[in-house]
Amino acid sequence: METTKKEYDYGIRYYVSNIRDNLYELYPIGLIKGEISYIDSQFITDSDILPILVDKHSLTDLEIVGNVYSEDDLRKLYDYQDDDLSFLENYFYSEYKDLILIIVTENDSDYFRKSEINIAPLLSRDTVISCSLNNGEPTIALNNEALNELLNADSREELIELLKRYQKFISKFKDMQKRDGVTKVSLENGKVIGVETTKKVSDMAKEIGISTLKKQLETTRDITYSGLKKAIKEEIFGHDKEIDTFAQRMYMNYTAIDGEPVESILLVGPTGTGKTETVRVACRYLNIPFFETNASNLVPQGIKGTSIEDVIVGLYEQANCDLERAERGCIFLDEFDKLNDSELEIKTAIKNILLTFTAGGTFPINNDRFYFDFNSAMAIKVYAGVFDKVNGITTTIGFSSNLEHKVILKTEEELRKSIIKNNYFSDEELSRISKILFYKELSRETRKNILLYAKSSEFAKKKARYKRQFGLELIATEDFVEEILDSIPTDTQGMRNVNNKLKSVLDEAEKALLDDEEKGHKRLVLTKETVTNPKNFDLR
């Protein structure tokens, strides 16, 4: 079996300072992500090739990579399984950024002796309150005056308020640490008197321009409106005009600065037409935190269920507890039309809360884990729903299993009027939604193209997986695709059902492939007969 190749390797990038002939100091200057070349012990990124610290000969360069781990090794080391590695990367670097490596080489050997010096204690100062990293975790330090303030609190409530103040201080410190590499913040009488960052680790690093080094380490690509459109259209088919407008609004929201409008978006259309995936792809491209939930499940805070505060906390956690990043993230509420399914007072209350959230309001978060104020003004709000009563005029043609639904598209103004007329939302409620886009039912040809060519289709994923794992080419004949589409009931024509059918059909072929893995098959051909009898396939 072909060995699975790790997608990325991670290491700590060091600046090398030769103190004397056989003594070196290595200063951590950032996290580096790339690929190990085992042939010559080099670390390769898109822009750099650096030596890995393996013997004394690798110390001749100005920069070097040490403490190298594969992606899988990092996940095992920290018992971390989330798909988003940004938190793990930050945590990994935080454990090494205050550790200077001391290297002593031997004249008659390629090997060396290594020790670590933790410089964090050397940066401490005698202040009322300070927050710094201790083994990667923010730690509050109080001097005698601050401690007495706690001990002399007149009431339990006053004590709780003081502790909440420290809790909020830690939360803010986390934001600063993730955003700016801050390692310590000191306050005196409530005023900041000192901020220390990774930039203070080494004067040597300053001499070569650490700001330049940080720019070299950044791997962020240019984000553009054209790039956003292209990324979405590679995965979502059949809605080119709507995607152009959606990408325009998302990009303008993404590039807005404080005080400039961030416009909400409502996606209307049948299930399985790509509404949710459009938002997911956009947020992945923009690299912004994203949290989705069903609006029909929302309840006011204090009632058992999901509150808007819970949604905010979910977004905050997706942003790795970076408040500033969370406030520029995206919240996606699906089944938005279901808010009208009940006349219960709680649904009316939720609508009122969402009005404030959409327009931009401050929501205090105060629970057992978090204490912060969230301002929704700059957050991107996207809502979606079927709105079956306003999906246009539906006609049926023919009497066979290939029955087609023809949806007549409406203008945005007609959609608004129809949503109000059918009592989904009032004119005042709907006026908070800046843009409404209609996702029409997918045609047969569009579903066929999605199945074969969209990056997000199950066929594309299986094809890539089989190529990587087995060195196998997955081939679908024309009649196989047509039979898959014919097998889907006419009232469930969304791509979710098409993908589920494909996975079901592939089960038997995949089992056979695994049973005979050693034979090194080169092709798996799927035909019309495979759909009706999944054991009927061509494996060569």
VOGU-3710 file (C-alpha; in Angstrom, 3 decimals, decimal comma):
1> mettkkeydy> 0,000/0,000/0,000  1,241/3,481/-0,830  2,269/5,418/2,275  0,085/8,410/3,026  2,069/11,621/2,672  1,596/14,246/5,341  0,282/17,501/3,929  2,421/19,779/6,100  5,256/19,708/8,597  5,702/22,331/11,304
11> giryyvsnir> 8,748/23,689/13,080  10,133/26,633/15,015  12,197/29,115/13,017  15,331/30,304/14,848  17,842/33,077/14,327  21,374/31,677/14,816  23,921/33,700/16,818  27,495/32,329/17,015  28,773/33,511/20,415  32,187/31,890/19,995
21> dnlyelypig> 33,749/28,957/18,116  31,669/26,164/19,628  28,832/28,091/21,329  25,585/29,156/19,650  22,388/30,830/20,771  19,189/30,170/18,817  16,382/32,711/19,205  12,791/31,703/18,234  11,380/34,161/15,697  8,253/32,395/14,422
31> likgeisyid> 6,377/29,296/13,346  7,228/27,784/9,970  5,073/25,451/7,875  6,278/23,426/4,914  7,750/20,040/4,041  10,773/18,117/5,281  13,344/16,958/2,736  14,842/13,881/4,376  17,543/13,534/1,735  19,470/16,652/2,748
41> sqfitdsdil> 17,733/17,566/6,042  16,163/20,756/4,731  12,838/22,419/5,453  11,090/23,600/2,283  8,364/26,283/2,144  6,881/28,198/-0,782  9,499/30,927/-0,365  12,407/29,457/1,634  14,674/26,447/1,979  16,223/26,318/5,455
51> pilvdkhslt> 18,453/23,732/7,165  17,005/21,593/9,958  18,920/21,394/13,226  20,399/17,877/12,998  24,179/18,383/13,441  26,731/21,156/13,902  27,132/21,665/10,131  23,561/22,968/9,913  24,500/25,879/12,217  26,386/27,755/9,499
61> dleivgnvys> 23,231/29,506/8,189  21,740/32,665/9,671  18,393/30,920/10,208  17,516/27,343/11,040  14,458/25,185/11,785  14,176/23,123/14,952  11,575/21,139/16,915  10,028/19,808/13,717  6,782/17,816/13,865  4,518/16,375/11,188
71> eddlrklydy> 0,858/17,391/11,184  -0,137/13,947/12,491  2,495/14,071/15,233  1,222/17,482/16,393  -2,343/16,215/16,541  -1,249/13,220/18,624  0,987/15,344/20,855  -1,836/17,690/21,828  -4,741/15,234/21,320  -6,297/17,646/18,814
81> qdddlsflen> -8,640/16,433/16,052  -10,300/19,631/14,765  -9,914/20,312/11,010  -8,855/23,912/11,640  -5,175/23,853/12,650  -4,798/27,589/13,379  -5,332/27,121/17,130  -2,913/24,199/17,251  -0,277/26,219/15,374  -0,575/29,123/17,819
91> yfyseykdli> -0,454/26,811/20,820  2,577/24,949/19,451  4,539/28,178/18,918  3,523/29,622/22,307  5,306/26,709/24,011  8,633/27,564/22,368  8,657/31,323/21,834  10,232/32,114/25,244  12,817/29,303/25,043  16,298/30,210/23,765
101> liivtendsd> 18,347/27,207/22,655  21,993/27,009/23,763  24,059/24,773/21,472  27,553/23,549/22,330  29,388/21,657/19,580  32,327/19,264/19,847  35,466/19,716/17,739  35,821/16,030/16,891  32,155/15,157/16,397  29,166/16,158/14,274
111> yfrkseinia> 26,902/16,031/17,313  26,151/18,743/19,845  24,733/19,315/23,310  21,521/21,348/23,586  19,920/23,124/26,537  17,044/25,591/26,914  16,775/28,900/28,757  13,301/30,221/29,587  13,579/34,005/29,347  9,991/34,713/30,486
121> pllsrdtvis> 10,963/35,188/34,176  13,704/37,618/33,129  11,068/39,904/31,654  8,963/40,186/34,826  8,378/43,543/36,511  7,079/44,612/39,903  3,609/45,975/39,060  0,128/45,783/40,519  -1,185/43,285/37,925  0,551/41,496/35,086
131> cslnngepti> -0,499/38,741/32,706  2,041/36,534/30,961  2,307/33,086/29,410  3,228/30,185/31,643  3,650/26,920/29,702  1,512/28,397/26,973  -1,325/29,467/29,306  -2,094/33,063/30,403  -1,299/33,548/34,094  -2,214/36,512/36,300
141> alnnealnel> 0,381/37,807/38,789  -0,662/40,185/41,616  1,560/42,224/43,880  0,718/42,720/47,566  -1,492/45,738/46,911  -3,632/43,906/44,351  -3,876/40,875/46,623  -5,039/43,040/49,542  -7,711/44,552/47,294  -9,179/41,058/46,885
151> lnadsreeli> -8,862/40,129/50,562  -10,458/43,387/51,726  -13,508/43,223/49,447  -16,561/44,400/51,441  -18,954/41,846/49,966  -19,128/38,689/47,915  -20,480/40,705/44,984  -17,504/43,080/45,080  -15,117/40,116/45,159  -16,851/38,560/42,140
161> ellkryqkfi> -16,606/41,854/40,226  -12,857/42,039/40,936  -12,378/38,450/39,748  -14,433/39,154/36,628  -12,139/42,108/35,942  -9,149/39,749/36,012  -11,021/37,236/33,858  -11,712/39,916/31,259  -8,058/40,977/31,437  -6,995/37,397/30,615
171> skfkdmqkrd> -9,470/37,270/27,698  -8,078/40,513/26,297  -4,523/39,253/26,776  -5,365/36,128/24,751  -6,617/38,331/21,927  -3,418/40,409/21,987  -1,231/37,319/22,195  -2,804/35,681/19,155  -3,007/38,863/17,105  0,273/40,603/17,953
181> gvtkvsleng> 2,466/37,985/19,615  2,164/39,726/22,995  3,895/37,741/25,758  3,217/39,991/28,750  1,005/42,937/29,717  1,504/44,947/32,914  -1,006/47,295/34,525  -0,642/49,784/37,350  -3,773/51,311/38,857  -5,733/50,068/35,856
191> kvigvettkk> -3,421/51,663/33,276  -1,177/49,740/30,898  2,451/50,539/31,688  4,189/47,806/29,715  3,600/45,466/26,794  6,141/42,855/25,787  6,071/40,799/22,606  8,116/38,174/20,809  9,935/41,089/19,209  11,803/41,594/22,492
201> vsdmakeigi> 13,204/38,079/22,526  16,403/38,973/20,737  18,331/42,163/20,007  20,153/40,106/17,392  16,866/39,485/15,609  16,190/43,233/15,689  19,477/43,884/13,923  18,360/41,909/10,871  14,876/43,428/11,000  12,355/41,221/12,742
211> stlkkqlett> 9,451/43,006/11,044  10,935/41,909/7,722  11,300/38,370/9,026  7,677/38,286/10,120  6,583/39,425/6,663  8,664/36,653/5,114  6,999/34,141/7,415  3,496/35,208/6,424  1,968/32,816/3,933  -1,313/34,673/3,372
221> rditysglkk> -2,307/34,945/-0,274  -3,894/37,967/-1,880  -7,655/37,996/-1,299  -9,632/39,553/-4,136  -13,191/39,759/-5,352  -12,214/37,836/-8,501  -10,518/35,168/-6,409  -13,571/34,839/-4,185  -15,891/34,425/-7,182  -13,595/31,820/-8,708
231> aikeeifghd> -13,328/29,841/-5,452  -17,123/29,662/-5,077  -17,790/28,804/-8,733  -15,328/25,910/-8,586  -17,674/24,235/-6,107  -21,150/25,742/-6,694  -22,713/25,399/-10,154  -25,860/26,837/-11,695  -25,968/30,234/-9,956  -23,305/32,349/-11,664
241> keidtfaqrm> -25,198/35,639/-11,492  -26,183/35,115/-7,852  -22,618/34,118/-6,915  -21,251/37,296/-8,536  -23,530/39,389/-6,338  -22,960/37,273/-3,233  -19,172/37,506/-3,658  -19,452/41,264/-4,171  -21,361/41,729/-0,900  -19,113/39,351/1,033
251> ymnytaidge> -15,944/41,027/-0,237  -17,236/44,528/0,566  -18,187/43,304/4,050  -14,767/41,698/4,474  -12,907/44,888/3,476  -15,113/47,304/5,462  -13,509/49,234/8,315  -15,157/50,350/11,542  -18,049/52,674/10,815  -18,618/51,442/7,270
261> pvesillvgp> -21,753/49,366/6,590  -21,693/45,561/6,705  -24,680/44,318/4,737  -26,680/41,201/5,610  -27,640/38,664/2,948  -30,642/36,333/2,621  -30,447/33,274/0,348  -33,811/31,892/-0,783  -34,346/28,628/-2,637  -34,989/24,869/-2,547
271> tgtgktetvr> -32,958/22,470/-0,437  -29,795/21,110/-2,068  -29,172/24,021/-4,416  -25,906/25,096/-2,768  -26,929/27,902/-0,405  -25,063/26,641/2,658  -22,017/25,477/0,714  -21,743/28,906/-0,931  -21,290/30,519/2,479  -18,862/27,851/3,682
281> vacrylnipf> -16,635/28,164/0,611  -16,599/31,966/0,878  -15,569/31,892/4,544  -12,839/29,346/3,830  -11,447/31,543/1,057  -11,609/34,702/3,182  -10,152/32,768/6,139  -12,696/34,165/8,584  -14,326/32,293/11,484  -17,690/30,822/10,553
291> fetnasnlvp> -20,519/29,460/12,680  -23,781/28,019/11,402  -26,974/26,903/13,101  -30,690/26,597/12,372  -32,692/29,709/13,153  -35,680/27,489/13,962  -33,813/26,232/17,050  -33,164/29,670/18,519  -34,736/30,662/21,827  -34,332/33,718/24,085
301> qgikgtsied> -31,537/33,480/26,638  -32,663/31,704/29,830  -34,871/29,188/27,996  -33,580/25,694/27,306  -32,229/25,670/23,771  -29,822/27,651/21,585  -29,754/31,390/22,238  -28,116/34,086/20,125  -25,543/34,299/22,933  -24,725/30,613/22,365
311> vivglyeqan> -24,276/31,353/18,672  -21,881/34,204/19,489  -19,889/31,945/21,822  -19,732/29,358/19,020  -18,280/31,968/16,648  -15,877/33,146/19,371  -14,575/29,600/19,801  -14,229/29,175/16,031  -12,040/32,311/16,159  -9,837/30,604/18,778
321> cdleraergc> -11,200/32,991/21,419  -9,889/36,017/19,509  -12,647/38,580/20,110  -11,534/40,997/17,413  -11,434/38,213/14,836  -14,811/36,856/15,988  -16,431/40,276/15,560  -15,297/40,203/11,921  -16,458/36,616/11,383  -19,596/35,221/9,757
331> ifldefdkln> -22,734/33,850/11,388  -24,985/31,775/9,127  -28,570/31,028/10,170  -30,291/28,384/8,066  -34,056/27,649/8,068  -34,618/31,360/8,538  -38,123/30,996/7,143  -39,057/28,647/10,026  -39,117/31,585/12,446  -42,625/32,158/11,151
341> dseleiktai> -43,852/28,607/11,778  -45,135/29,414/15,246  -47,048/32,248/16,871  -45,365/31,514/20,190  -44,069/34,561/22,015  -40,559/33,140/22,057  -40,457/33,280/18,249  -41,494/36,930/18,330  -38,818/37,565/20,942  -36,188/35,879/18,755
351> knilltftag> -37,203/38,003/15,780  -36,733/41,132/17,882  -33,321/39,925/19,095  -32,270/39,198/15,515  -33,334/42,685/14,462  -30,842/44,098/16,966  -28,200/41,567/15,992  -28,575/42,290/12,269  -28,550/46,070/12,702  -25,502/45,877/14,976
361> gtfpinndrf> -25,803/45,710/18,749  -23,722/44,813/21,787  -24,367/41,438/23,401  -22,825/40,785/26,841  -21,502/37,233/27,197  -21,229/36,136/30,816  -21,172/32,417/31,556  -19,013/29,882/33,355  -16,336/30,024/30,652  -16,379/33,447/29,000
371> yfdfnsamai> -16,861/37,069/29,954  -16,813/39,643/27,153  -18,980/42,062/25,183  -19,631/41,169/21,534  -20,459/43,940/19,061  -22,284/42,520/16,036  -21,953/45,658/13,890  -19,020/44,402/11,785  -19,927/40,691/11,813  -21,161/39,251/8,520
381> kvyagvfdkv> -24,729/37,959/8,787  -26,025/35,491/6,193  -29,469/33,905/6,438  -31,063/31,192/4,291  -34,330/29,325/3,899  -36,542/27,460/1,455  -39,486/29,925/1,706  -41,565/27,395/-0,237  -44,509/29,762/-0,636  -42,403/32,326/-2,515
391> ngitttigfs> -40,238/30,091/-4,707  -41,949/31,305/-7,848  -44,532/29,577/-10,004  -43,947/25,814/-10,152  -45,248/23,792/-13,078  -44,868/20,093/-13,868  -44,314/18,654/-17,313  -44,810/15,020/-18,297  -45,800/11,954/-16,351  -42,586/9,931/-16,225
401> snlehkvilk> -40,038/9,553/-13,435  -38,099/12,400/-15,076  -40,698/14,946/-14,009  -39,157/18,438/-14,057  -39,975/21,437/-11,869  -39,783/24,749/-13,700  -39,227/27,658/-11,356  -39,813/31,146/-12,701  -37,245/33,439/-11,131  -38,427/36,569/-9,364
411> teeelrksii> -36,683/39,913/-9,059  -35,428/40,885/-5,630  -38,293/43,371/-5,258  -40,854/40,656/-6,092  -39,191/38,293/-3,606  -39,431/40,888/-0,853  -43,100/41,536/-1,580  -43,890/37,826/-1,668  -42,068/37,137/1,616  -44,058/39,899/3,308
421> knnyfsdeel> -47,344/38,890/1,618  -46,949/35,293/2,803  -46,360/36,502/6,383  -42,814/35,215/6,772  -41,605/38,622/7,934  -43,020/42,097/8,218  -41,778/44,954/6,077  -39,874/46,365/9,089  -38,211/43,022/9,842  -37,235/42,349/6,244
431> sriskilfyk> -35,902/45,891/5,758  -32,891/44,903/7,905  -31,837/42,422/5,183  -29,729/44,308/2,666  -29,699/41,759/-0,165  -31,927/38,833/-1,131  -30,682/36,251/-3,665  -32,742/33,451/-5,201  -31,145/30,029/-5,805  -33,287/28,270/-8,412
441> elsretrkni> -33,817/24,539/-8,545  -30,888/22,850/-10,294  -31,407/21,560/-13,802  -30,475/18,005/-14,690  -27,466/19,186/-16,705  -26,250/21,312/-13,780  -26,548/18,389/-11,363  -24,613/16,242/-13,817  -21,811/18,831/-14,047  -21,684/19,194/-10,265
451> llyakssefa> -21,405/15,442/-9,830  -18,519/15,147/-12,286  -16,608/18,408/-11,975  -17,379/20,327/-8,763  -14,587/20,203/-6,164  -17,145/19,608/-3,424  -18,899/16,682/-5,130  -18,659/13,224/-3,585  -17,338/11,825/-6,868  -14,442/14,324/-6,937
461> kkkarykrqf> -13,568/13,516/-3,321  -13,664/9,753/-3,928  -11,628/10,105/-7,108  -8,900/12,065/-5,320  -8,956/9,685/-2,336  -8,599/6,528/-4,469  -5,788/8,112/-6,478  -3,877/9,017/-3,327  -4,468/5,851/-1,334  -4,531/3,160/-4,005
471> gleliatedf> -2,969/4,771/-7,084  -6,285/3,996/-8,774  -8,219/5,862/-11,469  -11,975/6,128/-10,750  -14,005/6,309/-13,955  -17,740/6,916/-14,351  -19,340/6,173/-17,710  -21,956/8,481/-19,218  -24,752/5,973/-18,612  -23,666/5,591/-14,949
481> veeildsipt> -24,186/9,313/-14,337  -27,536/9,317/-16,144  -28,727/6,312/-14,139  -27,685/7,951/-10,846  -29,748/11,027/-11,702  -32,711/8,895/-12,842  -32,660/7,007/-9,525  -33,304/10,140/-7,451  -37,014/10,810/-6,714  -38,310/13,877/-8,507
491> dtqgmrnvnn> -39,221/15,633/-5,274  -35,683/15,279/-3,832  -33,497/16,554/-6,649  -30,950/18,398/-4,503  -27,250/17,496/-4,692  -27,254/16,131/-1,160  -29,396/13,215/-2,327  -27,268/12,704/-5,440  -24,082/12,523/-3,357  -25,690/10,151/-0,849
501> klksvldeae> -26,803/7,864/-3,671  -23,291/7,849/-5,134  -21,734/6,891/-1,773  -24,251/4,075/-1,375  -23,527/2,726/-4,867  -19,745/2,830/-4,249  -19,827/0,849/-0,995  -19,478/-2,604/-2,565  -16,736/-1,558/-4,976  -14,799/0,042/-2,146
511> kallddeekg> -15,000/-3,125/-0,044  -13,695/-5,186/-2,955  -10,887/-2,718/-3,490  -9,836/-2,975/0,151  -10,041/-6,783/0,117  -7,688/-6,977/-2,893  -5,549/-3,963/-2,036  -2,270/-5,851/-2,579  -3,107/-6,548/-6,231  -2,437/-2,927/-7,161
521> hkrlvltket> -5,526/-2,307/-9,272  -5,258/0,583/-11,718  -8,885/1,333/-12,690  -12,356/1,164/-11,200  -15,049/1,664/-13,832  -18,649/2,399/-12,832  -21,438/1,685/-15,327  -25,217/1,903/-15,498  -25,446/-1,639/-14,131  -23,483/-0,577/-11,026
531> vtnpknfdlr> -26,375/1,675/-9,986  -28,978/-1,085/-10,116  -26,563/-3,704/-8,750  -23,670/-2,152/-6,756  -21,721/-5,443/-6,978  -21,568/-5,075/-10,756  -18,449/-2,974/-11,436  -15,215/-3,279/-13,388  -12,079/-3,397/-11,171  -8,854/-3,948/-13,122
//
